[in-house]
Amino acid sequence: MNSRQDAAIGAAYTADPVAGPARLAVSARIGELDGWRAVSILCVVAGHWLPLGPHAWDLNAGTAAMGMALFFSLSGFLITRVLLAGEQVLPFLIRRLFRILPLAWTAMLILCLLNRASPMTAFANFAFFSNLPPDYLMVGGHHLWSLCVEVQFYLSVALIVAIMGPRGLWLAPVAAIAVTIVRIAATQPISIVTWHRVDEILAGATLALLIYRTDAPYWLRRLPRWTPLILAPLLLMSSTEAMAPLAYARPYLAAVLIGGSIFSAPDWLRRLLCSATARYVASISFAVYVIHGMLGDTWLGTGETVEKYAKRPLLMALTCILAHFSTFRFENPMIHLGKRLSHRFERV
């Protein structure tokens, strides 16, 4: 690690001779997280759209699942960090829902109309429980199960913090282990049902607690710099059904991969994760995720093998263009509106 990177990381720490080793400041921006968000969406899109190897290797499903594990772990980490920083519950909910709902509900409205959805299907999607059995996912909207897991987590963690305060966040590691045990008992290496998948978010929440409330950074900085290069293939292996026993470690591999890369990673990996390109891809990642699944079930994404892959460049280009405009012309204004609205409910 060069001196400039040492200085940048060092500036994010608060030294407290009483508390022990230096800890990462809860308000510090971590550029590597943008990079992992970019990696997560690229893995999901690649897994859904590109031929990644022989069918028997199951690399497409594994790559997409790896992307989702990274996405969920990042979500749990960032949400927990916000709440640890003292974010009040109602403003927190307003800001998060203004981030998710505008595009999600717009997509669901379009899908309901195209699918001529029943009232129950429409309600299950708009209320974010369409991933629960029996699922009510629609053609073009099967990927929206992940938004259900996200929103259910937001509401649950907000309720816990409202009742118990920030100390209630320490339920996250207990809940993560409990969910993993339930998965093992039910033989569910991978699932879209919340109680068989939310340990990926909870593992990210646990990472935030360890980084901001314990001396974990002191030890993470002492990991070999090649640690992320070992964890990444292990995470991919844990994301394929053929490696079912390892799949139960997937939430924790994703969290340790992210945490390890923040404190100990090769210089080239840091530069890549913190690059302007990675930041841009991360900024449009939510829109790419929502839109790619919708367009993938249209004429642009279907057909026999040759025809299907011949249309992939057009499908990718249209997805990126729509995601760009959605992010900067629709979602960002709604996010700013949510921030302004949330200020009205902040207690002094």
N, C-alpha and C positions, 0 to 999 in steps of 0.2 A: 504494500500500500504506500503510495507516495505521500509527501509531506502535505500537499494541498488537501488530499482526501482525509488524512489524519486530522487536519485542522477543522475541516467541515464537520466530521463526525464529533470531534471533541467539543465544538461549539454547541452541539445539541445536548450535551450532558450537563447535569447539575451536580457539583461536588458537594457532598455533605459529610463532614468528618464524623458526625454522630451516626448517620444512617449507614455508613459503610462505603463500598465501592461506588464510583460514579454511576448514575442512572441516566437513561435517555429522557429528556424533557418531554412531557406529554404534549406540548404544543409544537414540538419540532416537526418540520416537514421531512418526510423520508422519501427521497426520490426513487429508491428501489421499488417501492410499492406500485408506482405508476408502471414500471417495467413489468412487474408480475401481472398486473391487470392486463397489460397488452399481451403478454404471453398467454394468459388464460383465454382471452377471446380468440386469439389465433389458433390455439389448440382446439377449441370448440368448432370453429369454422373448418379447420383442416380435417377434423374427425368426421364432420358431416358431409364435406364436399369433395375431398381429394382421395385418390386411391393411395393408401399408405403402406400397402404390403399384401401378402397372401391372405386370403380370407381366414384361413386357419389361425393366423397370428392374432386376429381380433384387434389390430392396431387402430382401426378407425374408432371403434367404440372406446377403446382404452385411452386414446388421445383426447377425445371429447370429454370423457370422465375425468381425466387429469386436469383439463381446463376448468371444469366445474369445481373440482376440489380446491384449486388455487383461488377461484373466484369466491367461493364460500368462505375459505379461510381468511382471505383479505377482508371480506365483509364483516366477519366476526371481530377481527382485529380492529378495524376502523371504527365500528360502532361502539365497541367497548372503550376504545381510546377517547372517543367523544364524551361518553358518559363519565369516565374517570376524570376528565378535565372539568367536570362540574356542570355539564349541559343539563338544563332543567327538562323534565320529562315531556311536558306539553310542547314547548318549542322544538324539542328533538323530534317528536312525532310529526309535527307539522312540516319540518324541513325534509324528513325522510319521505313522507308521503307525497310531498310536492316533487320530490325527485323521481319517484317510481310511478305514481298514478297517471299523470298526463299522458305519457306515451303508452303505458300498459293498457289503460282504459281505452285509448284511441284504437290500439291494435285489437283489443277484445271486441269493441263495437263493430269494427270492420269484419272480423271473423264471425261474429254472431250473425251478421247480415248475410255474409257469403254462405255460411253453413245452415242458415235458417234454424238457428239454435232454439231449443225449447226454453221456456222460462227458467226451468231448473238449471239447465246448462249455463245459461247466461248469468244467473245469480251466482252459481258456484265459481265462475270465472271472475266476475266483478268483485266478489267477496273473497277471492284468493283462497279457496279451499278445493279447487277442481283437481288437485293432485291426490286428494284423500279417497280411499276406496268407498264406493265404486267411483272411479275417476270420471270427470266430466270434461276432459280435454277435447279440443276441437281440431279438425284437420287444419293445418297451418299454425296451430297453437299448442302442439304437444310440448314444445320446449318451454312454454310458460309455466310449467310445473315448478321451475326453480324460483320464479317470482312468488309463488305461493309459500314456499319454504322461507324465503326472505321476509316477506311481510308478516308471516306468523311469528318469526323470530323477533322482528321489531316490536310487535305488540306485546309479546311475552316478556321481553327484557325490559320494556318500558313499564309494564305492570309491576315487575319485581323491584325495579329501582324506585318506583313510586311508593311501594309499601316498605321496603327495607333500606332504601338509600343505596349509595354506591357499593356498600359492603355486600349487597345482594348479588353483585356480579361474581362473587367468589363461588356462587352455585354453578357457574359455567363448567369448571373442570369436573365437578361431581356429576353434572348432567351429561357431559361428554362421555365419560366412562360408562355411565348407566345406559346411554343410547347404544354405545358400541357393544355392550354385553347383550342388550336386547337384539341387536343385529346378529350377533353370533348365535344366540339361542334360536332365532327364527331362520337361520341360514340365509341371510340377506347381504351378500357381499356388496351389492349396489342396488339402489331402489330410488324411486321418486317420492315415496311416502315419507312425510316429515319425520316421524319417529324412527325411521330407518335411515335417515340421511342427515339430520341436523347436527350430528356430531362433527361434521366438517366445519360448520360455522362455529360451533362451541369450541373446537380446537383452536381456531383463530382467536376467539375471545380469551381463551386460556393463555395464549401467547402474549396478548396485550397485557394481561394481569402480571405475567412473569416478568415482562420487560419493564413495565412502569411501576410495579409494586414490590419487586424483589431484586436481588443482586444478580439475576440471570444475565444481564448484559456483560458483567465482568467475566463470566465464563464463556459466553458466546463469542466474545472477541478473541478467545484463546483457541477456538476451533481451527483446524487446518484450513487454509484458504481454498483447498480443493473440495471441501465438504459439500457445497451445493452441487458440484459436478457428480458426486456419488449419489446424493439424495434424489436428483432429478430422474435418472433412470429407474431408481427404486420406486418413485412415485408413479411412473408410467406402468411399471410392472404391477403395482398394487391396484391399478385402475382397470386391469383386464380380468375378465371373469375366470380365465384359465388359471390365474394366480389367486384363487379365492381365499386361501388362508391369509395371504399378505394383504388382501383387500381391507381387512378389518383394521389395519394400521394406516390406511390411506389418509384419514383426517390428520393424523399426527405427523406423518411424513410431509404433508403439504405445509403444515404450520412450522415445522422445524426447518424446512427448506427456505421458507420466507424469512424466518427469524435469523437463521444462520447467514443468509445473504446480506442482511442489514449490517452485520458486525464483522463478518469474515468472508470475503469472496475475492476471486482474482480481479485485478484492475480492469481487464477487458470486459468482464461480466458487469462490473459496476458501471462502466461507461455505456454499455449497451442498455442496461436497465434504466439508466438516468438520462438517456438521449432524448433529444427533441422529438424524434420519430416515435419513440416509445410513449412519450407523454401525449402525443397527438392520438395515437391508436387507443391509448387508455381513455382519452377524453370522449371518444365516440363509441367506446366498447359497448355501453348499454344499448344504444340505438342499433348497433350492428347485431347484437344478440337478438333483440326483438324482431328486427326486420329480416334477418337472414332466414329465420325459421318460417316466416310467412311467405317470402318469395321462393324458398326452396320447395314448397308444395304447389307452386304454380307451374305453368308450361316451361318457364325458364329453368326449373330445377328437375324436371322429370324427363323420361324417355329411355330408350335403350342405351346401352353403355356408350357407344360412339357418339350418338346424338346428345346424350346428357352431358358428357365431358366437353363436347364442342361448344356447348352453351355456357360453360362455367365462367369464362372470362367476362361475358356480358352480365351474368348473374352477380359476379363479384363486384364489377364496376358499378352496377346499379345499386347494389346494397351499400357500398361505400358512399356514393353520392347522396342517397336518401338519408343515410346515417349522419353525414356531415350537416345537411340542412336541418334534420330533425334536432341534432344536438345544439347547434348554434342559433337557430331561428325559432325553435319551439321549446325544447327542454330547458335551455339555459334561462330564457326569460321566465319560465314557470318556477325554476329554482330560485331566482332572485325574488319573485313574488312571494314564495314560501318563506324566504328569509325575512322579508319586510313584515309579513303577517306574523311570523313567530316572535318578532321583537315586541309586539303588542302584549304578548302573554308572558314575557319574562318578568320575574319578580326581582326587584332591586335588593 
